[in-house]
Amino acid sequence: MTVDHDGKVVNRSVTKHQYLVNAKEPYNMVYDDFWEMLNKLNPCPEIMVYGYLARQNGDGRTFAINKGLREEIADHFGISPKTVSNVIYELKSHKALLSSAKGTYIVNPRFTFRGSTSSRTARLKDVLERGYEGNKPVKEAEWI
């Protein structure tokens, strides 16, 4: 919208918004530093592990959650690898992490995404097109 020096509207452009199926849920952009702040305010394992995974892998890439990663996260935060495993199980049950194939995951772009809006939209569309029963994709295909 363009306004002249008297406050009168001179030019107005209208933008139409389109939504993907089921994509009208609230979404807030969260900056990486927010995870650090949460860890300082409330250092619980769920926030620590989710924040770590979102910061490292929140751009829609697949990643493996193996023993090495669990130990890396545990060492980083000074918690046990068993605690990390329990938190990962909880994150999967709440669909914050989605299984893309046996042993690989993505951070659900509905909740957290690092990158451009168009990249998030592409990942979200990919998630919605696959459909989910529990935490597993209905359509077995490789993630992009």
PLY file of the C-alpha trace (Angstrom):
ply
format ascii 1.0
element vertex 144
property float x
property float y
property float z
element edge 143
property int vertex1
property int vertex2
end_header
0.00 0.00 0.00
1.35 3.43 -0.90
0.26 6.51 1.07
1.02 10.13 0.10
2.23 12.83 2.52
-1.40 13.68 3.47
-2.15 10.07 4.49
-4.29 9.38 1.44
-4.00 5.90 -0.13
-2.46 6.32 -3.57
-1.85 2.73 -4.58
-3.00 -0.58 -3.14
-2.06 -4.06 -4.29
-4.05 -7.13 -3.36
-2.43 -10.49 -2.76
-4.41 -13.71 -2.82
-3.39 -16.44 -0.41
-3.77 -20.12 -1.13
-3.48 -22.97 1.36
-2.44 -26.55 1.00
-4.93 -29.11 2.26
-4.94 -29.10 6.08
-2.34 -26.32 6.14
-4.45 -23.64 7.84
-3.17 -24.50 11.30
-1.29 -21.72 13.09
2.39 -21.52 12.24
4.92 -19.20 13.85
8.37 -18.61 12.51
10.87 -19.54 15.21
14.47 -18.41 15.04
17.34 -20.72 15.96
18.29 -18.59 18.96
14.86 -19.30 20.45
15.95 -22.88 21.21
18.94 -21.58 23.16
16.68 -19.27 25.16
14.28 -22.13 25.93
17.17 -24.31 27.08
18.28 -21.58 29.48
14.78 -20.90 30.82
13.63 -24.51 31.11
16.41 -27.03 30.45
14.22 -30.11 30.04
15.36 -32.99 27.81
12.41 -32.63 25.40
13.26 -29.02 24.56
16.99 -29.74 24.39
16.71 -32.73 22.04
13.99 -31.26 19.81
15.83 -27.95 19.57
19.04 -29.75 18.65
17.36 -31.81 15.93
15.43 -28.80 14.59
18.57 -26.68 14.39
20.66 -29.39 12.74
18.03 -30.96 10.48
15.08 -28.57 10.34
15.46 -27.87 6.63
13.58 -30.97 5.48
16.60 -33.22 5.01
16.37 -36.81 6.12
18.69 -37.96 8.86
19.39 -41.18 10.70
18.95 -41.43 14.44
21.64 -43.91 15.29
23.70 -44.64 18.38
26.31 -42.08 17.37
23.76 -39.25 17.10
22.12 -40.20 20.40
25.53 -40.16 22.11
26.44 -36.84 20.46
23.23 -35.22 21.74
23.68 -36.77 25.18
27.26 -35.46 25.44
26.23 -32.02 24.19
23.61 -31.60 26.92
25.05 -33.79 29.67
22.17 -36.26 29.68
22.12 -40.02 29.17
21.73 -41.66 25.74
18.72 -43.54 27.20
17.05 -40.19 27.98
17.70 -39.09 24.39
16.12 -42.33 23.10
13.06 -41.81 25.31
12.66 -38.23 24.10
12.98 -39.30 20.46
10.23 -41.86 21.04
8.01 -39.10 22.50
8.78 -36.75 19.60
7.78 -39.48 17.14
4.55 -40.19 19.02
3.64 -36.48 18.87
4.58 -36.38 15.15
7.29 -33.78 15.70
9.58 -36.29 13.97
8.30 -38.30 11.00
9.72 -41.58 9.71
10.71 -41.32 6.07
12.11 -44.84 5.72
13.43 -47.44 8.11
15.73 -45.63 10.51
15.55 -42.20 8.84
13.48 -39.21 9.87
12.58 -35.63 9.07
11.63 -32.84 11.45
7.93 -32.27 10.75
7.72 -29.02 8.72
4.29 -28.31 10.23
6.02 -27.47 13.52
9.52 -26.27 12.71
11.33 -25.44 9.52
14.61 -23.73 8.72
14.70 -22.18 5.28
12.53 -20.30 2.85
8.74 -20.30 2.85
8.73 -21.96 -0.56
11.00 -24.74 0.72
8.76 -25.27 3.75
5.69 -25.36 1.49
7.33 -28.00 -0.71
8.20 -30.16 2.31
4.76 -29.67 3.85
3.10 -30.64 0.57
5.30 -33.72 0.43
4.22 -34.70 3.96
0.53 -34.09 3.23
0.57 -36.01 -0.06
2.02 -39.08 1.61
-0.59 -39.14 4.35
0.18 -40.75 7.69
-1.13 -43.59 9.75
0.48 -43.21 13.13
3.96 -41.96 12.33
4.58 -43.91 9.12
3.91 -42.61 5.61
1.08 -44.39 3.81
2.85 -44.02 0.47
6.33 -45.50 0.65
8.57 -43.30 -1.43
11.91 -41.68 -0.89
11.89 -38.21 0.57
13.35 -35.55 -1.64
0 1
1 2
2 3
3 4
4 5
5 6
6 7
7 8
8 9
9 10
10 11
11 12
12 13
13 14
14 15
15 16
16 17
17 18
18 19
19 20
20 21
21 22
22 23
23 24
24 25
25 26
26 27
27 28
28 29
29 30
30 31
31 32
32 33
33 34
34 35
35 36
36 37
37 38
38 39
39 40
40 41
41 42
42 43
43 44
44 45
45 46
46 47
47 48
48 49
49 50
50 51
51 52
52 53
53 54
54 55
55 56
56 57
57 58
58 59
59 60
60 61
61 62
62 63
63 64
64 65
65 66
66 67
67 68
68 69
69 70
70 71
71 72
72 73
73 74
74 75
75 76
76 77
77 78
78 79
79 80
80 81
81 82
82 83
83 84
84 85
85 86
86 87
87 88
88 89
89 90
90 91
91 92
92 93
93 94
94 95
95 96
96 97
97 98
98 99
99 100
100 101
101 102
102 103
103 104
104 105
105 106
106 107
107 108
108 109
109 110
110 111
111 112
112 113
113 114
114 115
115 116
116 117
117 118
118 119
119 120
120 121
121 122
122 123
123 124
124 125
125 126
126 127
127 128
128 129
129 130
130 131
131 132
132 133
133 134
134 135
135 136
136 137
137 138
138 139
139 140
140 141
141 142
142 143
